[in-house]
């Protein structure tokens, strides 16, 4: 009922916890003896009688019990498989009905992990263990015994025979067969080396992906969302916006008292209320006005707004006498206007009251946004809270908000140097794989690209090269941003607004590309488990069924588009999930998944 470890690991397309991985591992170990018993039953067959001019092998000396065992082994094995399948299905149905939707989905995820681990990992390990380890152990000199042939099982027909009169020379050695065996041994060694290199590469890639993803970033985002965006999505008019700013936003950004009523120090007031993140400079308010040339402008432009109509361009100018000393305030003629919040609560409250009096938000406002930067020193996470309120021609304001958490510090602590070492190993493995693939292309020519696995390897190399380039760019942008932030630090904290949008953009690019490359390389591991007969048959199915799959895909796409169109036309004006085609397709896809 409870999860001991809440850490979530993201491998591109699948997310699982340590508890689910532990359950799948225990399931594999539980069913492993049963699987081995069933396999052994199928392998038990009655010995055949052999009779040749040179020897005769018979089973007459076998006991009656062993004859019955060999005879009934196969039916017992099939009966065991049937009973195990039926009993497992019975308990699956009962427990799913008893647990409910959430626990059933978690159990199903653990079951799939167990199945994949058993089919992909355990079967492959069995092949390597039985084929390599046992062969090496049995090949030790002190374990090798001379072949013993019992006379009662072997009858040689060599008595009363004479030697041939003509002695033939020994047969010529089969050079072609020996050459094929040598090439096969070399190819086997090459394939094992490729698989080992790919496996190490994927393990290092998984390590980098997990270390780059902070496990507490989600909780940091939720904490900021709960405290700062409280009642934000209920804003529909400019008056509600001003009320929300005065009653929710400003008290959260500029706290003055602790929970026990004690006054805060000046530096402590930079921390947002009920969070461990402090403001990184003042928030920034930005308004985008409608271009004067794109509307019928009247005299009611707002108390503080002036419209300038020129020969080339038209623009707006905002003038408020009390805002002349405000940081980042400009009276230039433009259609995009930005203002920074004051650094204290009283001045910020007066600032917004002044904006209300001079009608800063007016009917000609296209949209306005508030950008706030935070830094959590305990997690070393930077966060951007971006709130955008759009003024559509429907009479109501439409508020939206996004919160992005990311890291800027790199290679700072001792643990970060371990990450640096893994990054260097990753680059070296990438270079080795490039050299190997280049040799393969040179040897095979254009035939190299006819294999799907080779095409997947090329796609993986392109994605990996992109990851390395984006990582270098992200590191350079993060270093530059940290230098700019350091210059804004004053005696009482950070005094100027610094845009973190560029750093957040490159961090998001790196994570998205990294997720795609992790997915591609995870799929590439199926090339290794192709040794398993079960997985080999599964991988061969798409090629065999490509005609049927194409027909089904076309029919399913047409039917899905029909449902999208009808749902959008019927529910688009009444329900938000069907407000446009994109959200309609997403809602129907979730419905197909049973959510």
C-alpha positions as CSV (number, residue, x, y, z in Angstrom):
1,X,0.0,0.0,0.0
2,X,2.9,2.4,0.6
3,X,6.0,3.0,-1.4
4,X,9.3,3.0,0.4
5,X,11.2,5.0,-2.2
6,X,9.4,7.8,-4.2
7,X,12.2,8.4,-6.7
8,X,11.0,8.1,-10.2
9,X,13.3,7.1,-13.0
10,X,12.6,8.4,-16.5
11,X,14.0,6.3,-19.4
12,X,12.5,8.3,-22.3
13,X,9.2,6.6,-22.9
14,X,8.6,4.8,-19.6
15,X,8.8,6.0,-15.9
16,X,9.0,3.6,-13.0
17,X,10.0,3.7,-9.3
18,X,12.5,1.7,-7.4
19,X,9.6,-0.2,-5.7
20,X,8.2,-1.2,-9.1
21,X,11.6,-2.4,-10.3
22,X,12.1,-4.4,-7.1
23,X,8.7,-6.0,-7.5
24,X,9.5,-7.0,-11.1
25,X,12.8,-8.4,-10.0
26,X,11.2,-10.5,-7.3
27,X,8.6,-11.7,-9.8
28,X,11.4,-12.9,-12.1
29,X,13.1,-14.8,-9.3
30,X,9.8,-16.3,-8.3
31,X,8.8,-17.7,-11.7
32,X,12.3,-18.7,-12.7
33,X,12.2,-22.1,-11.0
34,X,8.8,-22.8,-12.6
35,X,10.1,-21.9,-16.0
36,X,13.2,-24.0,-15.6
37,X,11.1,-27.0,-14.5
38,X,8.7,-26.6,-17.5
39,X,11.7,-26.4,-19.9
40,X,13.3,-29.4,-18.4
41,X,10.0,-31.4,-18.8
42,X,9.9,-30.5,-22.5
43,X,13.5,-31.6,-22.9
44,X,12.9,-35.1,-21.4
45,X,12.4,-37.5,-24.3
46,X,12.5,-41.2,-24.6
47,X,15.9,-42.4,-25.9
48,X,15.9,-43.9,-29.4
49,X,17.2,-47.3,-30.4
50,X,20.0,-47.1,-33.0
51,X,21.2,-50.1,-35.1
52,X,24.1,-49.7,-37.6
53,X,26.6,-52.1,-39.1
54,X,29.2,-50.7,-36.7
55,X,27.2,-50.4,-33.5
56,X,23.9,-51.1,-31.8
57,X,22.4,-48.9,-29.0
58,X,19.2,-50.1,-27.4
59,X,17.2,-49.0,-24.4
60,X,16.2,-52.4,-23.2
61,X,18.1,-52.0,-20.0
62,X,16.1,-48.8,-19.0
63,X,13.8,-49.2,-16.1
64,X,10.0,-49.2,-16.5
65,X,9.8,-46.1,-14.3
66,X,12.0,-44.1,-16.6
67,X,10.0,-45.2,-19.6
68,X,6.8,-43.9,-18.0
69,X,8.6,-40.6,-17.1
70,X,9.8,-40.1,-20.6
71,X,6.4,-40.9,-22.0
72,X,4.4,-38.6,-19.8
73,X,6.9,-35.7,-19.6
74,X,5.5,-33.7,-22.6
75,X,1.8,-34.0,-21.6
76,X,2.7,-33.1,-18.0
77,X,4.6,-30.0,-19.2
78,X,1.7,-28.8,-21.4
79,X,-0.7,-29.4,-18.5
80,X,1.5,-27.4,-16.2
81,X,1.7,-24.5,-18.6
82,X,-2.1,-24.5,-19.0
83,X,-2.8,-24.6,-15.2
84,X,-0.2,-21.9,-14.5
85,X,-1.7,-19.6,-17.2
86,X,-5.3,-20.2,-16.0
87,X,-4.4,-19.6,-12.3
88,X,-2.4,-16.5,-13.0
89,X,-5.2,-15.0,-15.2
90,X,-7.8,-15.9,-12.5
91,X,-5.8,-14.0,-9.8
92,X,-5.0,-11.1,-12.1
93,X,-8.7,-10.5,-12.7
94,X,-9.7,-10.8,-9.1
95,X,-6.9,-8.6,-7.8
96,X,-7.5,-6.0,-10.4
97,X,-11.2,-5.8,-9.4
98,X,-10.2,-5.5,-5.7
99,X,-7.4,-3.0,-6.1
100,X,-9.0,-0.4,-8.3
101,X,-7.7,1.6,-11.2
102,X,-4.5,3.1,-9.8
103,X,-3.1,0.0,-8.1
104,X,-4.0,-2.1,-11.1
105,X,-2.1,0.2,-13.4
106,X,0.9,0.2,-11.1
107,X,0.7,-3.6,-10.9
108,X,0.4,-3.9,-14.7
109,X,3.6,-1.7,-15.1
110,X,5.5,-4.0,-12.7
111,X,4.2,-7.0,-14.6
112,X,5.4,-5.6,-18.0
113,X,8.8,-4.8,-16.5
114,X,9.0,-8.3,-15.1
115,X,8.0,-9.8,-18.5
116,X,10.6,-7.7,-20.4
117,X,13.2,-8.5,-17.8
118,X,12.5,-12.2,-18.1
119,X,12.4,-12.2,-21.9
120,X,15.1,-9.8,-22.7
121,X,17.6,-10.1,-19.8
122,X,17.1,-13.5,-18.2
123,X,16.9,-15.4,-21.5
124,X,20.0,-13.7,-22.8
125,X,21.9,-14.3,-19.6
126,X,21.0,-17.9,-19.7
127,X,22.4,-18.2,-23.3
128,X,25.7,-16.5,-22.3
129,X,25.9,-18.5,-19.0
130,X,25.2,-21.9,-20.6
131,X,27.2,-21.2,-23.7
132,X,30.3,-19.5,-22.3
133,X,30.6,-20.0,-18.6
134,X,29.6,-23.7,-18.4
135,X,31.7,-24.5,-21.5
136,X,34.7,-22.8,-19.9
137,X,34.2,-24.7,-16.6
138,X,33.7,-28.0,-18.3
139,X,36.7,-27.5,-20.4
140,X,39.1,-27.4,-17.4
141,X,41.7,-30.2,-17.6
142,X,41.0,-31.8,-14.2
143,X,37.3,-32.0,-15.1
144,X,37.8,-33.8,-18.4
145,X,37.3,-37.6,-18.3
146,X,38.0,-40.2,-20.9
147,X,35.0,-41.5,-22.8
148,X,33.8,-44.8,-21.3
149,X,31.8,-47.1,-23.6
150,X,29.9,-50.0,-22.0
151,X,30.1,-53.3,-23.9
152,X,26.5,-54.1,-23.2
153,X,25.4,-50.9,-25.1
154,X,28.0,-51.2,-27.9
155,X,28.5,-54.2,-30.1
156,X,31.4,-53.9,-32.6
157,X,31.1,-56.0,-35.7
158,X,34.8,-56.4,-36.2
159,X,35.2,-60.1,-35.5
160,X,35.8,-62.5,-38.4
161,X,36.8,-59.6,-40.8
162,X,39.9,-59.2,-42.8
163,X,41.8,-56.0,-43.5
164,X,41.3,-54.4,-47.0
165,X,43.9,-55.3,-49.6
166,X,44.1,-51.7,-50.8
167,X,45.1,-48.9,-48.4
168,X,43.6,-45.6,-49.3
169,X,45.3,-42.3,-48.5
170,X,43.7,-40.0,-45.9
171,X,41.0,-37.7,-47.1
172,X,41.9,-34.2,-48.2
173,X,41.2,-31.6,-45.5
174,X,38.1,-29.6,-46.1
175,X,39.8,-26.1,-46.4
176,X,36.5,-24.3,-47.2
177,X,34.8,-25.7,-44.1
178,X,37.8,-24.8,-41.9
179,X,37.8,-21.3,-43.4
180,X,34.0,-20.9,-42.7
181,X,34.5,-21.9,-39.1
182,X,37.4,-19.5,-38.7
183,X,35.3,-16.6,-40.2
184,X,32.4,-17.6,-37.9
185,X,34.6,-17.4,-34.9
186,X,35.9,-14.0,-35.9
187,X,32.4,-12.8,-36.6
188,X,31.1,-14.1,-33.3
189,X,33.9,-12.2,-31.5
190,X,33.1,-9.0,-33.4
191,X,29.4,-9.3,-32.6
192,X,30.1,-9.8,-28.9
193,X,32.4,-6.8,-28.9
194,X,29.8,-4.6,-30.6
195,X,27.1,-5.7,-28.1
196,X,29.4,-5.1,-25.1
197,X,30.3,-1.6,-26.5
198,X,26.6,-0.8,-27.1
199,X,25.7,-2.0,-23.6
200,X,28.3,0.1,-21.9
201,X,27.3,3.1,-24.0
202,X,23.7,2.8,-23.1
203,X,24.5,2.4,-19.4
204,X,26.6,5.6,-19.4
205,X,23.8,7.4,-21.3
206,X,21.3,6.2,-18.7
207,X,23.5,7.5,-15.9
208,X,23.9,10.9,-17.5
209,X,20.2,11.2,-18.1
210,X,19.3,10.3,-14.5
211,X,22.0,12.6,-13.0
212,X,20.9,15.6,-15.2
213,X,17.3,15.2,-14.0
214,X,16.8,16.5,-10.5
215,X,14.3,14.2,-8.6
216,X,12.9,17.1,-6.5
217,X,12.4,19.6,-9.4
218,X,8.7,18.5,-9.7
219,X,8.1,19.3,-6.0
220,X,9.9,22.6,-6.3
221,X,7.6,23.5,-9.2
222,X,4.5,22.4,-7.2
223,X,5.5,24.4,-4.2
224,X,5.8,27.6,-6.3
225,X,2.6,26.9,-8.1
226,X,0.6,26.4,-4.9
227,X,1.9,29.6,-3.3
228,X,2.2,32.0,-6.2
229,X,-0.5,30.9,-8.6
230,X,-3.2,30.7,-5.9
231,X,-6.5,32.0,-7.4
232,X,-4.6,33.2,-10.5
233,X,-6.6,31.2,-13.0
234,X,-9.8,32.8,-11.8
235,X,-8.9,36.2,-13.2
236,X,-11.3,37.4,-15.8
237,X,-11.2,41.2,-15.7
238,X,-8.5,43.9,-15.0
239,X,-10.1,44.7,-11.7
240,X,-9.8,41.0,-10.6
241,X,-6.2,41.1,-11.7
242,X,-5.3,44.1,-9.5
243,X,-7.2,42.6,-6.6
244,X,-5.2,39.3,-7.0
245,X,-1.9,41.2,-7.2
246,X,-2.7,43.2,-4.0
247,X,-4.1,40.3,-2.0
248,X,-2.1,37.2,-3.2
249,X,0.9,38.0,-5.3
250,X,2.5,40.9,-3.4
251,X,2.1,39.3,0.1
252,X,3.7,36.1,-1.2
253,X,6.6,37.9,-2.9
254,X,7.2,40.4,-0.1
255,X,6.6,38.6,3.2
256,X,7.2,40.6,6.4
257,X,6.4,38.2,9.3
258,X,7.2,34.6,10.2
259,X,4.5,32.1,11.0
260,X,4.8,32.9,14.7
261,X,4.4,36.7,14.2
262,X,8.1,37.7,14.4
263,X,9.4,40.2,12.0
264,X,11.7,39.0,9.2
265,X,15.1,40.4,8.5
266,X,15.7,42.3,5.2
267,X,17.4,39.4,3.5
268,X,14.8,36.9,4.7
269,X,12.1,38.9,3.0
270,X,13.4,38.0,-0.4
271,X,12.2,34.4,0.1
272,X,8.7,33.8,-1.2
273,X,6.1,33.0,1.5
274,X,6.0,29.3,2.5
275,X,8.8,28.4,0.2
276,X,12.6,27.9,0.3
277,X,13.2,29.9,-2.9
278,X,14.2,33.5,-2.9
279,X,13.5,36.1,-5.6
280,X,16.4,36.6,-8.0
281,X,15.9,40.3,-8.7
282,X,12.6,42.1,-9.0
283,X,9.7,40.7,-11.1
284,X,9.1,42.2,-14.5
285,X,5.8,43.3,-15.9
286,X,5.5,43.4,-19.7
287,X,2.5,44.6,-21.8
288,X,2.0,44.2,-25.5
289,X,-0.4,46.7,-27.1
290,X,-2.3,46.3,-30.3
291,X,-0.7,48.1,-33.2
292,X,-2.5,51.3,-33.9
293,X,-2.6,50.6,-37.6
294,X,-4.6,47.3,-37.0
295,X,-7.6,48.8,-35.3
296,X,-10.1,51.7,-35.4
297,X,-8.5,54.0,-32.8
298,X,-10.8,56.3,-30.9
299,X,-10.2,59.0,-28.3
300,X,-10.6,56.5,-25.4
301,X,-7.0,55.2,-25.3
302,X,-6.5,55.3,-21.6
303,X,-5.5,58.0,-19.2
304,X,-1.7,57.4,-19.3
305,X,-1.5,56.5,-23.0
306,X,-0.8,58.6,-26.0
307,X,-0.9,57.5,-29.6
308,X,1.7,58.8,-32.0
309,X,0.9,58.4,-35.7
310,X,4.0,58.8,-37.9
311,X,4.7,58.5,-41.6
312,X,6.3,55.0,-41.3
313,X,5.0,53.5,-38.0
314,X,2.5,54.1,-35.3
315,X,3.2,53.5,-31.6
316,X,2.0,53.9,-28.1
317,X,3.6,56.0,-25.3
318,X,2.8,55.5,-21.6
319,X,3.5,58.5,-19.2
320,X,2.9,58.5,-15.5
321,X,4.6,61.2,-13.4
322,X,5.1,59.0,-10.3
323,X,6.9,56.3,-12.3
324,X,9.7,58.4,-13.7
325,X,12.2,57.0,-11.2
326,X,11.0,53.5,-11.6
327,X,13.7,51.0,-12.8
328,X,13.4,50.0,-16.4
329,X,10.8,52.7,-17.0
330,X,10.9,54.3,-20.4
331,X,8.6,56.8,-22.1
332,X,9.8,55.7,-25.6
333,X,7.2,55.2,-28.3
334,X,6.7,51.4,-28.7
335,X,4.1,48.7,-28.7
336,X,5.9,46.6,-26.1
337,X,6.3,48.1,-22.6
338,X,8.2,46.6,-19.6
339,X,8.4,47.7,-16.0
340,X,10.2,46.1,-13.1
341,X,8.6,45.8,-9.7
342,X,10.0,47.8,-6.8
343,X,12.1,46.0,-4.2
344,X,9.8,46.6,-1.2
345,X,6.1,45.7,-0.5
346,X,4.9,49.3,0.1
347,X,6.5,50.6,-3.0
348,X,5.2,47.7,-5.1
349,X,1.7,48.3,-3.7
350,X,1.9,52.0,-4.6
351,X,3.3,51.0,-8.0
352,X,0.3,48.9,-9.0
353,X,-2.2,51.4,-7.6
354,X,-0.5,54.0,-9.8
355,X,-0.9,51.7,-12.8
356,X,-4.6,51.2,-12.1
357,X,-5.1,55.0,-11.8
358,X,-3.4,55.7,-15.1
359,X,-5.2,52.7,-16.8
360,X,-2.1,50.8,-17.7
361,X,-4.3,47.8,-18.7
362,X,-6.8,49.0,-21.2
363,X,-9.0,47.6,-23.9
364,X,-6.2,48.1,-26.4
365,X,-4.0,45.8,-24.4
366,X,-3.2,42.6,-26.4
367,X,-1.6,40.7,-23.5
368,X,0.5,41.3,-20.4
369,X,2.9,39.0,-18.5
370,X,4.7,38.8,-15.2
371,X,8.1,37.0,-15.1
372,X,9.6,36.1,-11.8
373,X,13.0,34.3,-11.2
374,X,13.6,32.2,-8.1
375,X,16.6,30.3,-6.8
376,X,16.4,27.4,-4.3
377,X,19.9,27.3,-2.5
378,X,19.3,23.9,-0.9
379,X,18.4,22.2,-4.3
380,X,20.6,24.6,-6.4
381,X,17.6,25.0,-8.8
382,X,16.6,28.1,-10.7
383,X,13.0,28.5,-11.5
384,X,11.1,30.8,-13.9
385,X,7.4,31.7,-13.2
386,X,5.9,33.1,-16.3
387,X,2.3,34.3,-16.1
388,X,0.6,35.5,-19.3
389,X,-2.9,37.1,-19.4
390,X,-4.3,37.5,-22.9
391,X,-7.1,39.9,-23.8
392,X,-9.2,38.2,-26.5
393,X,-12.2,39.8,-28.2
394,X,-14.6,37.7,-26.1
395,X,-14.8,40.1,-23.1
396,X,-12.8,38.0,-20.6
397,X,-9.1,37.7,-19.8
398,X,-7.5,34.3,-20.4
399,X,-4.7,33.6,-17.8
400,X,-2.1,31.0,-18.4
401,X,1.1,30.2,-16.4
402,X,4.2,28.0,-16.8
403,X,6.9,27.2,-14.2
404,X,10.2,25.9,-15.3
405,X,12.9,24.6,-13.0
406,X,16.5,23.9,-14.1
407,X,20.1,23.9,-13.1
408,X,22.8,26.4,-14.0
409,X,25.7,25.2,-11.9
410,X,28.0,22.6,-13.4
411,X,31.0,20.7,-12.0
412,X,30.9,22.4,-8.6
413,X,31.1,19.7,-5.9
414,X,33.0,16.4,-5.7
415,X,30.0,14.4,-7.0
416,X,30.0,16.7,-10.1
417,X,33.5,15.6,-10.9
418,X,32.2,12.0,-11.1
419,X,29.7,13.3,-13.6
420,X,32.5,15.0,-15.5
421,X,34.3,11.7,-15.7
422,X,31.2,10.0,-17.0
423,X,30.8,12.7,-19.6
424,X,34.4,12.2,-20.8
425,X,33.8,8.4,-21.0
426,X,30.6,9.0,-23.0
427,X,32.4,11.2,-25.5
428,X,35.2,8.6,-25.9
429,X,32.7,5.8,-26.4
430,X,30.9,7.9,-29.0
431,X,34.2,8.4,-30.9
432,X,34.9,4.6,-30.8
433,X,31.4,3.9,-32.1
434,X,31.9,6.5,-34.9
435,X,35.1,4.8,-36.0
436,X,33.5,1.4,-35.9
437,X,30.5,2.5,-38.0
438,X,32.8,4.3,-40.4
439,X,34.7,1.1,-41.0
440,X,31.5,-0.8,-41.5
441,X,30.3,1.7,-44.1
442,X,33.6,1.6,-45.9
443,X,33.5,-2.2,-46.0
444,X,29.9,-2.7,-46.9
445,X,29.2,0.4,-49.0
446,X,25.6,1.3,-49.7
447,X,24.4,-2.1,-48.5
448,X,25.1,-0.8,-44.9
449,X,22.1,1.4,-45.1
450,X,19.7,-1.3,-46.2
451,X,19.6,-2.7,-42.6
452,X,17.1,-1.2,-40.2
453,X,19.6,-1.7,-37.3
454,X,22.3,0.2,-39.1
455,X,19.9,3.0,-39.9
456,X,19.0,3.1,-36.2
457,X,22.7,3.2,-35.3
458,X,23.2,6.2,-37.7
459,X,20.2,8.0,-36.2
460,X,21.6,7.3,-32.7
461,X,25.0,8.8,-33.7
462,X,23.3,11.9,-35.1
463,X,21.3,12.4,-32.0
464,X,24.4,11.8,-29.8
465,X,26.4,14.4,-31.7
466,X,23.4,16.8,-31.3
467,X,23.4,16.1,-27.6
468,X,27.1,16.9,-27.2
469,X,26.7,20.2,-29.2
470,X,23.6,21.3,-27.2
471,X,25.3,20.4,-23.9
472,X,28.3,22.6,-24.8
473,X,25.9,25.5,-25.8
474,X,23.9,25.0,-22.6
475,X,27.1,25.1,-20.5
476,X,28.3,28.3,-22.2
477,X,24.9,30.1,-21.8
478,X,24.7,29.0,-18.2
479,X,28.2,30.3,-17.4
480,X,27.3,33.6,-19.1
481,X,24.0,33.9,-17.2
482,X,25.7,33.2,-13.9
483,X,28.2,36.0,-14.6
484,X,25.3,38.4,-15.3
485,X,23.5,37.4,-12.2
486,X,26.6,37.9,-10.1
487,X,26.9,41.5,-11.4
488,X,23.3,42.4,-10.2
489,X,24.0,41.3,-6.6
490,X,24.0,44.3,-4.2
491,X,24.2,44.8,-0.4
492,X,20.5,43.9,0.1
493,X,20.2,41.2,-2.5
494,X,19.8,41.1,-6.3
495,X,18.7,44.5,-7.5
496,X,18.0,44.1,-11.2
497,X,16.0,41.7,-13.3
498,X,18.0,39.1,-15.3
499,X,16.3,37.1,-18.1
500,X,16.8,33.4,-17.6
501,X,14.7,32.5,-20.7
502,X,17.7,31.7,-22.9
503,X,19.3,29.4,-20.3
504,X,15.9,27.7,-19.7
505,X,15.4,27.2,-23.5
506,X,18.8,25.4,-24.0
507,X,18.2,23.3,-20.9
508,X,14.8,22.2,-22.3
509,X,16.4,21.5,-25.7
510,X,19.0,19.3,-24.1
511,X,16.5,17.3,-22.0
512,X,14.2,16.7,-25.0
513,X,16.9,15.6,-27.3
514,X,18.4,13.5,-24.5
515,X,15.1,11.8,-24.0
516,X,14.8,11.0,-27.7
517,X,18.4,9.5,-27.8
518,X,17.7,7.4,-24.7
519,X,14.6,6.0,-26.4
520,X,16.5,5.2,-29.6
521,X,19.4,3.5,-27.8
522,X,17.0,1.6,-25.6
523,X,15.3,0.2,-28.8
524,X,18.8,-0.6,-30.2
525,X,19.3,-2.9,-27.2
526,X,16.8,-5.2,-28.8
527,X,19.5,-6.1,-31.3
528,X,21.3,-7.9,-28.4
529,X,18.3,-9.8,-27.1
530,X,17.6,-11.0,-30.7
531,X,19.6,-14.1,-29.6
532,X,16.4,-15.1,-27.7
533,X,14.1,-17.2,-29.8
534,X,11.0,-15.6,-28.3
535,X,12.3,-12.0,-29.0
536,X,13.5,-13.1,-32.4
537,X,10.0,-14.2,-33.4
538,X,8.5,-11.0,-32.0
539,X,10.9,-8.8,-34.0
540,X,10.1,-10.8,-37.1
541,X,6.4,-10.3,-36.9
542,X,6.3,-6.7,-38.2
543,X,8.1,-7.7,-41.4
544,X,5.8,-10.6,-41.9
545,X,2.6,-8.6,-41.2
546,X,3.7,-5.4,-42.9
547,X,0.8,-5.6,-45.5
548,X,-1.8,-6.1,-42.8
549,X,-0.3,-3.5,-40.5
550,X,-0.3,-0.9,-43.3
551,X,-4.0,-1.6,-44.1
552,X,-4.9,-1.5,-40.4
553,X,-3.0,1.8,-39.9
554,X,-4.8,3.5,-42.8
555,X,-8.2,2.3,-41.6
556,X,-7.4,3.3,-38.0
557,X,-6.1,6.8,-39.0
558,X,-9.2,7.5,-41.0
559,X,-11.5,6.3,-38.2
560,X,-9.5,8.4,-35.6
561,X,-9.8,11.5,-37.8
562,X,-13.5,10.9,-38.1
563,X,-13.8,10.8,-34.3
564,X,-11.6,13.9,-33.9
565,X,-13.7,15.9,-36.4
566,X,-17.1,14.9,-34.9
567,X,-15.9,15.4,-31.3
568,X,-14.5,18.9,-32.1
569,X,-17.7,20.0,-33.9
570,X,-20.1,18.6,-31.2
571,X,-18.2,19.4,-28.0
572,X,-15.9,22.2,-29.0
573,X,-18.1,25.0,-27.8
574,X,-18.9,23.4,-24.5
575,X,-15.9,21.5,-23.2
576,X,-12.3,22.7,-22.8
577,X,-10.6,19.4,-23.8
578,X,-12.3,19.7,-27.2
579,X,-11.7,23.4,-27.8
580,X,-9.3,22.8,-30.7
581,X,-8.2,19.8,-32.9
582,X,-4.9,19.3,-31.0
583,X,-6.6,19.0,-27.6
584,X,-9.4,16.9,-29.1
585,X,-6.9,14.4,-30.5
586,X,-5.1,14.3,-27.1
587,X,-8.4,13.7,-25.2
588,X,-9.4,10.9,-27.5
589,X,-6.0,9.3,-27.3
590,X,-6.3,9.4,-23.5
591,X,-9.7,7.8,-23.8
592,X,-8.2,5.0,-25.8
593,X,-5.7,4.4,-23.0
594,X,-8.5,4.1,-20.5
595,X,-7.8,7.2,-18.5
